[in-house]
C-alpha cells in the first residue's frame, strides 16, 4: 500500500491516517501561518501493511516527526 503526501513541508513531518488527517492538515496550516513552520503531512492509508520506504525518505528529510494515532477508550 502506498502512502500519500498531502502537504509538502521542510521543517516537520506529521504522519497519520483516517479521521485525524483533517486535523493534521489544519495544524500544518496554523503552524505555517503563526510560527512559519513548514509541515509535511503524510496519509499512511493503512497501518498494516504500511509504506515504510516513503515514510523513511520523508522523515529523513525533515528529521523531526510527529505520529498521530487514533485511540479508542
MOPAC internal coordinates of N, CA, C and O (Angstrom, degrees):
PM7 1SCF
backbone

  N    0.0000 0     0.00 0     0.00 0    0    0    0
  C    1.4568 1     0.00 0     0.00 0    1    0    0
  C    1.5246 1   108.39 1     0.00 0    2    1    0
  O    1.2310 1   120.84 1   -43.47 1    3    2    1
  N    1.3062 1   115.99 1   136.53 1    3    2    1
  C    1.4501 1   122.25 1  -179.60 1    5    3    2
  C    1.5262 1   109.94 1   -96.31 1    6    5    3
  O    1.2310 1   120.82 1   -43.72 1    7    6    5
  N    1.3311 1   116.04 1   136.28 1    7    6    5
  C    1.4568 1   119.33 1   173.20 1    9    7    6
  C    1.5268 1   108.36 1   -90.36 1   10    9    7
  O    1.2310 1   120.83 1   -15.37 1   11   10    9
  N    1.3247 1   116.02 1   164.63 1   11   10    9
  C    1.4547 1   121.32 1  -176.42 1   13   11   10
  C    1.5194 1   110.60 1  -121.99 1   14   13   11
  O    1.2310 1   120.96 1   -41.71 1   15   14   13
  N    1.3207 1   115.76 1   138.29 1   15   14   13
  C    1.4568 1   121.24 1   172.51 1   17   15   14
  C    1.5226 1   106.54 1   -87.79 1   18   17   15
  O    1.2310 1   120.73 1   -67.31 1   19   18   17
  N    1.3372 1   116.21 1   112.69 1   19   18   17
  C    1.4619 1   121.25 1  -176.91 1   21   19   18
  C    1.5213 1   112.36 1   -88.15 1   22   21   19
  O    1.2310 1   120.86 1   145.30 1   23   22   21
  N    1.3251 1   115.95 1   -34.70 1   23   22   21
  C    1.4510 1   122.13 1   179.30 1   25   23   22
  C    1.5212 1   107.97 1  -136.11 1   26   25   23
  O    1.2310 1   120.23 1   -50.23 1   27   26   25
  N    1.3055 1   117.17 1   129.77 1   27   26   25
  C    1.4654 1   121.53 1  -179.78 1   29   27   26
  C    1.5213 1   109.35 1   -90.21 1   30   29   27
  O    1.2310 1   120.61 1   -47.10 1   31   30   29
  N    1.3342 1   116.44 1   132.90 1   31   30   29
  C    1.4511 1   121.01 1   179.42 1   33   31   30
  C    1.5160 1   110.44 1  -151.36 1   34   33   31
  O    1.2310 1   120.48 1    -4.68 1   35   34   33
  N    1.3353 1   116.69 1   175.32 1   35   34   33
  C    1.4587 1   119.79 1  -175.24 1   37   35   34
  C    1.5316 1   114.65 1  -131.59 1   38   37   35
  O    1.2310 1   119.57 1   173.41 1   39   38   37
  N    1.3325 1   118.42 1    -6.59 1   39   38   37
  C    1.4620 1   120.21 1  -176.07 1   41   39   38
  C    1.5317 1   113.84 1  -103.52 1   42   41   39
  O    1.2310 1   120.05 1   147.22 1   43   42   41
  N    1.3111 1   117.51 1   -32.78 1   43   42   41
  C    1.4581 1   122.47 1  -174.42 1   45   43   42
  C    1.5191 1   109.15 1  -150.97 1   46   45   43
  O    1.2310 1   120.52 1   -39.69 1   47   46   45
  N    1.3283 1   116.61 1   140.31 1   47   46   45
  C    1.4586 1   121.12 1   174.70 1   49   47   46
  C    1.5177 1   108.76 1  -107.69 1   50   49   47
  O    1.2310 1   120.22 1   -51.65 1   51   50   49
  N    1.3312 1   117.18 1   128.35 1   51   50   49
  C    1.4599 1   122.93 1   175.61 1   53   51   50
  C    1.5276 1   107.46 1  -113.10 1   54   53   51
  O    1.2310 1   121.21 1   -54.05 1   55   54   53
  N    1.3293 1   115.29 1   125.95 1   55   54   53
  C    1.4530 1   121.65 1  -174.50 1   57   55   54
  C    1.5205 1   109.10 1  -118.15 1   58   57   55
  O    1.2310 1   120.87 1   -48.96 1   59   58   57
  N    1.3219 1   115.94 1   131.04 1   59   58   57
  C    1.4566 1   119.57 1   178.89 1   61   59   58
  C    1.5141 1   111.13 1  -161.67 1   62   61   59
  O    1.2310 1   121.49 1     6.66 1   63   62   61
  N    1.3257 1   114.76 1  -173.34 1   63   62   61
  C    1.4598 1   121.07 1   178.14 1   65   63   62
  C    1.5168 1   108.46 1  -158.15 1   66   65   63
  O    1.2310 1   121.33 1   -15.29 1   67   66   65
  N    1.3050 1   115.06 1   164.71 1   67   66   65
  C    1.4630 1   120.59 1   174.48 1   69   67   66
  C    1.5100 1   114.28 1    66.55 1   70   69   67
  O    1.2310 1   121.46 1    40.14 1   71   70   69
  N    1.3302 1   114.80 1  -139.86 1   71   70   69
  C    1.4616 1   121.02 1  -172.36 1   73   71   70
  C    1.5249 1   113.88 1   -68.96 1   74   73   71
  O    1.2310 1   119.59 1   164.47 1   75   74   73
  N    1.3216 1   118.38 1   -15.53 1   75   74   73
  C    1.4617 1   121.07 1  -179.06 1   77   75   74
  C    1.5214 1   113.53 1   -78.22 1   78   77   75
  O    1.2310 1   120.02 1   168.27 1   79   78   77
  N    1.3141 1   117.57 1   -11.73 1   79   78   77
  C    1.4715 1   119.85 1  -176.36 1   81   79   78
  C    1.5217 1   113.04 1   -62.99 1   82   81   79
  O    1.2310 1   120.36 1   140.76 1   83   82   81
  N    1.3408 1   116.91 1   -39.24 1   83   82   81
  C    1.4684 1   117.40 1   179.42 1   85   83   82
  C    1.5230 1   110.65 1   -65.67 1   86   85   83
  O    1.2310 1   120.00 1   147.70 1   87   86   85
  N    1.3202 1   117.60 1   -32.30 1   87   86   85
  C    1.4630 1   121.54 1   176.92 1   89   87   86
  C    1.5308 1   109.90 1   -68.31 1   90   89   87
  O    1.2310 1   120.32 1   135.26 1   91   90   89
  N    1.3293 1   116.99 1   -44.74 1   91   90   89
  C    1.4628 1   120.62 1   179.91 1   93   91   90
  C    1.5154 1   111.75 1   -62.47 1   94   93   91
  O    1.2310 1   120.18 1   139.25 1   95   94   93
  N    1.3346 1   117.25 1   -40.75 1   95   94   93
  C    1.4647 1   119.77 1   178.61 1   97   95   94
  C    1.5288 1   111.08 1   -64.65 1   98   97   95
  O    1.2310 1   120.54 1   140.76 1   99   98   97
  N    1.3274 1   116.58 1   -39.24 1   99   98   97
  C    1.4638 1   120.69 1   178.64 1  101   99   98
  C    1.5337 1   110.35 1   -66.62 1  102  101   99
  O    1.2310 1   120.24 1   137.37 1  103  102  101
  N    1.3243 1   117.14 1   -42.63 1  103  102  101
  C    1.4670 1   121.38 1   178.18 1  105  103  102
  C    1.5282 1   110.12 1   -63.05 1  106  105  103
  O    1.2310 1   120.19 1   139.64 1  107  106  105
  N    1.3284 1   117.24 1   -40.36 1  107  106  105
  C    1.4703 1   120.78 1   178.35 1  109  107  106
  C    1.5233 1   110.87 1   -61.13 1  110  109  107
  O    1.2310 1   120.22 1   138.35 1  111  110  109
  N    1.3178 1   117.19 1   -41.65 1  111  110  109
  C    1.4704 1   121.10 1   177.91 1  113  111  110
  C    1.5339 1   110.42 1   -64.36 1  114  113  111
  O    1.2310 1   120.52 1   135.41 1  115  114  113
  N    1.3325 1   116.61 1   -44.59 1  115  114  113
  C    1.4686 1   120.54 1   179.90 1  117  115  114
  C    1.5244 1   111.22 1   -63.97 1  118  117  115
  O    1.2310 1   120.17 1   138.70 1  119  118  117
  N    1.3242 1   117.28 1   -41.30 1  119  118  117
  C    1.4681 1   121.03 1   179.23 1  121  119  118
  C    1.5241 1   110.81 1   -61.86 1  122  121  119
  O    1.2310 1   120.93 1   140.95 1  123  122  121
  N    1.3250 1   115.82 1   -39.05 1  123  122  121
  C    1.4663 1   119.56 1   179.53 1  125  123  122
  C    1.5294 1   111.00 1   -68.52 1  126  125  123
  O    1.2310 1   120.99 1   133.64 1  127  126  125
  N    1.3231 1   115.72 1   -46.36 1  127  126  125
  C    1.4687 1   120.09 1  -177.01 1  129  127  126
  C    1.5268 1   112.87 1   -68.96 1  130  129  127
  O    1.2310 1   120.23 1   134.99 1  131  130  129
  N    1.3319 1   117.17 1   -45.01 1  131  130  129
  C    1.4614 1   120.86 1  -172.00 1  133  131  130
  C    1.5209 1   114.70 1   -92.27 1  134  133  131
  O    1.2310 1   120.34 1   150.88 1  135  134  133
  N    1.3440 1   116.95 1   -29.12 1  135  134  133
  C    1.4634 1   120.07 1  -174.06 1  137  135  134
  C    1.5201 1   114.02 1  -120.83 1  138  137  135
  O    1.2310 1   120.79 1   176.48 1  139  138  137
  N    1.3328 1   116.10 1    -3.52 1  139  138  137
  C    1.4615 1   122.19 1  -175.32 1  141  139  138
  C    1.5442 1   111.02 1    56.16 1  142  141  139
  O    1.2310 1   120.95 1  -141.51 1  143  142  141
  N    1.3315 1   115.78 1    38.49 1  143  142  141
  C    1.4623 1   123.01 1   176.55 1  145  143  142
  C    1.5185 1   108.00 1  -105.28 1  146  145  143
  O    1.2310 1   120.95 1   -57.45 1  147  146  145
  N    1.3047 1   115.78 1   122.55 1  147  146  145
  C    1.4609 1   122.65 1  -177.61 1  149  147  146
  C    1.5336 1   109.54 1   -90.77 1  150  149  147
  O    1.2310 1   120.60 1   -63.89 1  151  150  149
  N    1.3376 1   116.46 1   116.11 1  151  150  149
  C    1.4673 1   121.25 1  -175.07 1  153  151  150
  C    1.5206 1   111.82 1  -110.90 1  154  153  151
  O    1.2310 1   121.71 1   -44.08 1  155  154  153
  N    1.3096 1   114.33 1   135.92 1  155  154  153
  C    1.4619 1   121.69 1   172.96 1  157  155  154
  C    1.5289 1   106.18 1   -95.97 1  158  157  155
  O    1.2310 1   120.50 1   -48.04 1  159  158  157
  N    1.3256 1   116.65 1   131.96 1  159  158  157
  C    1.4665 1   121.31 1   178.82 1  161  159  158
  C    1.5188 1   108.20 1  -114.77 1  162  161  159
  O    1.2310 1   121.09 1   -54.78 1  163  162  161
  N    1.3391 1   115.52 1   125.22 1  163  162  161
  C    1.4594 1   121.43 1  -179.68 1  165  163  162
  C    1.5170 1   109.93 1  -115.07 1  166  165  163
  O    1.2310 1   120.73 1   -49.26 1  167  166  165
  N    1.3287 1   116.20 1   130.74 1  167  166  165
  C    1.4566 1   123.40 1   173.96 1  169  167  166
  C    1.5285 1   107.58 1   -96.77 1  170  169  167
  O    1.2310 1   120.48 1   -68.67 1  171  170  169
  N    1.3300 1   116.69 1   111.33 1  171  170  169
  C    1.4657 1   120.30 1  -178.63 1  173  171  170
  C    1.5219 1   113.12 1   -66.56 1  174  173  171
  O    1.2310 1   119.56 1   155.42 1  175  174  173
  N    1.3169 1   118.44 1   -24.58 1  175  174  173
  C    1.4633 1   124.33 1  -174.41 1  177  175  174
  C    1.5274 1   110.82 1    73.52 1  178  177  175
  O    1.2310 1   119.85 1   124.00 1  179  178  177
  N    1.3139 1   117.89 1   -56.00 1  179  178  177
  C    1.4688 1   122.55 1   177.26 1  181  179  178
  C    1.5207 1   108.54 1  -140.17 1  182  181  179
  O    1.2310 1   120.79 1   -20.65 1  183  182  181
  N    1.3394 1   116.10 1   159.35 1  183  182  181
  C    1.4571 1   118.45 1   176.17 1  185  183  182
  C    1.5325 1   111.33 1  -100.97 1  186  185  183
  O    1.2310 1   120.49 1   167.55 1  187  186  185
  N    1.3239 1   116.67 1   -12.45 1  187  186  185
  C    1.4545 1   120.21 1   175.37 1  189  187  186
  C    1.5127 1   108.96 1  -151.60 1  190  189  187
  O    1.2310 1   118.53 1   -70.74 1  191  190  189
  N    1.3061 1   120.41 1   109.26 1  191  190  189
  C    1.4622 1   126.10 1    -1.45 1  193  191  190
  C    1.5286 1   110.79 1   -78.39 1  194  193  191
  O    1.2310 1   120.55 1   -19.88 1  195  194  193
  N    1.3002 1   116.55 1   160.12 1  195  194  193
  C    1.4597 1   120.46 1   177.50 1  197  195  194
  C    1.5198 1   109.11 1  -124.54 1  198  197  195
  O    1.2310 1   121.37 1   -24.27 1  199  198  197
  N    1.3187 1   114.97 1   155.73 1  199  198  197
  C    1.4601 1   122.81 1  -173.99 1  201  199  198
  C    1.5300 1   109.76 1   -84.31 1  202  201  199
  O    1.2310 1   120.64 1  -102.09 1  203  202  201
  N    1.3286 1   116.38 1    77.91 1  203  202  201
  C    1.4598 1   122.00 1  -177.06 1  205  203  202
  C    1.5243 1   112.34 1   -57.35 1  206  205  203
  O    1.2310 1   119.91 1   136.73 1  207  206  205
  N    1.3036 1   117.77 1   -43.27 1  207  206  205
  C    1.4638 1   121.78 1  -175.49 1  209  207  206
  C    1.5265 1   111.95 1   -58.87 1  210  209  207
  O    1.2310 1   120.22 1   130.71 1  211  210  209
  N    1.3223 1   117.19 1   -49.29 1  211  210  209
  C    1.4689 1   120.77 1  -179.56 1  213  211  210
  C    1.5235 1   110.97 1   -65.15 1  214  213  211
  O    1.2310 1   120.29 1   135.89 1  215  214  213
  N    1.3235 1   117.05 1   -44.11 1  215  214  213
  C    1.4682 1   120.51 1  -179.52 1  217  215  214
  C    1.5244 1   110.28 1   -61.81 1  218  217  215
  O    1.2310 1   119.87 1   134.26 1  219  218  217
  N    1.3215 1   117.85 1   -45.74 1  219  218  217
  C    1.4607 1   120.83 1   179.14 1  221  219  218
  C    1.5244 1   111.57 1   -60.43 1  222  221  219
  O    1.2310 1   120.21 1   137.20 1  223  222  221
  N    1.3303 1   117.21 1   -42.80 1  223  222  221
  C    1.4626 1   120.45 1  -179.86 1  225  223  222
  C    1.5200 1   111.72 1   -61.66 1  226  225  223
  O    1.2310 1   120.63 1   134.44 1  227  226  225
  N    1.3267 1   116.40 1   -45.56 1  227  226  225
  C    1.4648 1   120.27 1  -177.24 1  229  227  226
  C    1.5253 1   111.06 1   -69.67 1  230  229  227
  O    1.2310 1   120.05 1   135.32 1  231  230  229
  N    1.3264 1   117.51 1   -44.68 1  231  230  229
  C    1.4652 1   120.51 1  -179.64 1  233  231  230
  C    1.5230 1   110.40 1   -64.13 1  234  233  231
  O    1.2310 1   119.85 1   144.18 1  235  234  233
  N    1.3140 1   117.89 1   -35.82 1  235  234  233
  C    1.4620 1   121.48 1   177.76 1  237  235  234
  C    1.5322 1   111.23 1   -60.20 1  238  237  235
  O    1.2310 1   120.19 1   146.18 1  239  238  237
  N    1.3297 1   117.24 1   -33.82 1  239  238  237
  C    1.4662 1   120.97 1  -178.68 1  241  239  238
  C    1.5266 1   111.88 1   -73.44 1  242  241  239
  O    1.2310 1   119.70 1   145.08 1  243  242  241
  N    1.3185 1   118.18 1   -34.92 1  243  242  241
  C    1.4640 1   120.48 1  -177.16 1  245  243  242
  C    1.5231 1   112.97 1  -103.45 1  246  245  243
  O    1.2310 1   119.80 1   158.15 1  247  246  245
  N    1.3137 1   117.98 1   -21.85 1  247  246  245
  C    1.4605 1   126.81 1  -174.13 1  249  247  246
  C    1.5330 1   112.28 1    63.00 1  250  249  247
  O    1.2310 1   117.65 1   111.62 1  251  250  249
  N    1.3507 1   122.09 1   -68.38 1  251  250  249
  C    1.4652 1   117.88 1   178.72 1  253  251  250
  C    1.5302 1   109.97 1   -61.54 1  254  253  251
  O    1.2310 1   121.28 1   -44.21 1  255  254  253
  N    1.3317 1   115.15 1   135.79 1  255  254  253
  C    1.4621 1   118.28 1   179.04 1  257  255  254
  C    1.5177 1   109.98 1  -145.22 1  258  257  255
  O    1.2310 1   121.55 1   -22.88 1  259  258  257
  N    1.3141 1   114.64 1   157.12 1  259  258  257
  C    1.4499 1   123.34 1  -179.86 1  261  259  258
  C    1.5163 1   106.82 1  -132.95 1  262  261  259
  O    1.2310 1   120.72 1   -55.29 1  263  262  261
  N    1.3277 1   116.23 1   124.71 1  263  262  261
  C    1.4577 1   121.00 1   177.82 1  265  263  262
  C    1.5165 1   107.94 1  -108.19 1  266  265  263
  O    1.2310 1   120.57 1   -53.83 1  267  266  265
  N    1.3286 1   116.51 1   126.17 1  267  266  265
  C    1.4557 1   121.66 1  -179.11 1  269  267  266
  C    1.5130 1   108.49 1  -109.91 1  270  269  267
  O    1.2310 1   121.25 1   -51.91 1  271  270  269
  N    1.3319 1   115.21 1   128.09 1  271  270  269
  C    1.4555 1   121.77 1  -178.73 1  273  271  270
  C    1.5183 1   109.52 1  -122.14 1  274  273  271
  O    1.2310 1   120.84 1   -36.25 1  275  274  273
  N    1.3002 1   116.00 1   143.75 1  275  274  273
  C    1.4582 1   121.49 1   176.90 1  277  275  274
  C    1.5272 1   107.10 1   -87.36 1  278  277  275
  O    1.2310 1   120.53 1   -54.44 1  279  278  277
  N    1.3153 1   116.59 1   125.56 1  279  278  277
  C    1.4579 1   120.84 1  -178.63 1  281  279  278
  C    1.5102 1   109.17 1  -125.61 1  282  281  279
  O    1.2310 1   120.84 1   -58.69 1  283  282  281
  N    1.3122 1   116.00 1   121.31 1  283  282  281
  C    1.4677 1   118.74 1   176.43 1  285  283  282
  C    1.5288 1   109.16 1  -101.61 1  286  285  283
  O    1.2310 1   121.64 1   -43.54 1  287  286  285
  N    1.3050 1   114.46 1   136.46 1  287  286  285
  C    1.4668 1   119.94 1  -177.25 1  289  287  286
  C    1.5077 1   109.72 1  -105.10 1  290  289  287
  O    1.2310 1   120.10 1   180.00 1  291  290  289

